[in-house]
């Protein structure tokens, strides 16, 4: 690890801890040359390759960046910090890898993204749901908005995702 201040490769780890159920490791480091401290974040690389089964039956490798791209698209110009979007994607990634060993249906991923966005921002949720559910009419939008009004999202202090033991119902 290069020091961001003096670019030396000599740095020692002072503290290390897992974030978001261990998927990301936060390391506090000190440069042995200039003595300045800095933080690095490392993502645990999974050795097994998860395959996504698409609606048409084709199979593609699982990519976290595709989930993040969908979340960013749904959030559009909404006032949602990038850290929240990244956290949602990371939580979905962890849940998918915990629950599925080799293959996962794209609908299961979409359901989790929709559920998480429902708890983050109602507008982002409706945007994502319109694509996920393939809305064809205004009445379908209205029904989804009515459902959102009748069953409001969880409170902000609750986890973004469902309990992984309970399947989502979206």
N, C-alpha and C positions, 0 to 999 in steps of 0.2 A: 504494500500500500504506500503510495507516494504522499508525502506531506503536501497539503494544498498551499502552504506558506513558503516553504523553501525547496520543495520538489525532491527532497531526499527520500530514499527508500527505507530508511531506518525509523520505524515507529513501533512502540510497544502498546499492547492492548491493556487498558486500565480496567475497563468494565465491559461486560458483554451480557446481553439479555435478549430474549425472544419477544417479539411484538406480534400481535394478531395471531395468537395460538401457535407461535413458533415459525410461521412462514417467512418472517423477516427477522433478521438478527441485527440489533443495534449495537455497535461497538464504539466505545469511547477510547480514543487513542491519544498518545503523547509522542511527539517527534523527539527522537533522541538527539537530534542535531540542534534545532532551534528552541526546543522545550515547549512549543505551543501545543495546545490540545485541540482536537477536532473529532467529529463524529462521522462514522461511516455506517451505511445500511447495506446489508447483504440479503439477497433473496435466496432461499433454499431452492436449489435446482432439483427437480424431481427426476429420478432415473427412469421411471416407467413413463411411457408415452400413452396418454389417454386419447382415444379416438372418438370423434363426435359423429353420430349418425344423423344425417340431415333428413328433412321431410321427404325428399325424393329417394331416400335409401342409400345415397352415396355416403362415403366415409371420408372424413378429413381429420388431420391432427388437431387436437385441442390447442387453442391459442388464447392466452389471457388478453392479448392486445385487441382481439376482436370484441371481447366483452367490454373492455374499456372504451373502444370506439363507439359501440352501441349506446353505452351510458352517456358519453359525451354528446352524442348526436341527440339523444332524448332530452338532455339538460339544456341544449342550445344556449341561449343567452340568459338563462336563469341564474340567479345569484347563488350558485352552489360552488363552494371552494373546490379546487382541484384535489385537495387532500381527501375530501369526502368521496369524490368520484373514485379515486384510487383505492380508498378503504373499502368501498362497496365491491369493486372488482376483486380485491384481494380476499375479502370474505367469501365471495362466491367461488373463487378459485379454490380456497381451502375446503369449503363445503363439498364441492364437486369431487375433489380428490379424496376426501374422507369417505364419501358415500359410494363412489364408483371406482372399480378397479381397472377395467380396460376400455369399456365403451360407455358412452352417455348419449342419450337422445338430445337433440338440439332443443326440443320442447321443454325438457327438464331444466336446461340452462336458462332459457327464456323466462320460464316461470319464476325462477329464483331472481333474475334481474328485475322482473316486474314487481315482485314482492318487495325487494329492497328499495326500488325507486318509489314505491307507494309510501314507504316510511320516510323518504328523504324529501320529496317534493311532488305534490299532486299533479302539477302541470307536466313535469317530466314523466311521471307515471302514465298519464293519459296519452302522451306522445308515444311512449314506448308500447303501451298496450294497443294503440291503433295499428301498429305494424305487427306486433306479436299475434294479435287476434285477427288481423287482416280485415279491419272494419271496412264495410262496403257502403254504409249509409250514415247519415247524420243521426238517425235514431239509435244506431249502435253506440255512437259517441255519447249520446244523451243517457242511454242506459248505463254505461260505464260511469259517467259522472254522477248519476243518481245513486249508484251503488257505493261510490266513493263518499258521497255525502251521508248516506245511511250508516256506513261502516267506516268511520274515520281512521286514519293511520295511527300507528302506535305513537307513544310520546317520544320526544327526541332523546331522552336518557335511556331508552330501551335499545337492545341490539338492533342493528339494521336488518338482519335476517331473522328468519324463523328459527326455532329450535330445530337442529338438524335431525332430531328423532321424530319430529312431527312433519309430515309432508305438507307443502304449501297448497292452498286451494285458490288458484287464480285462473 
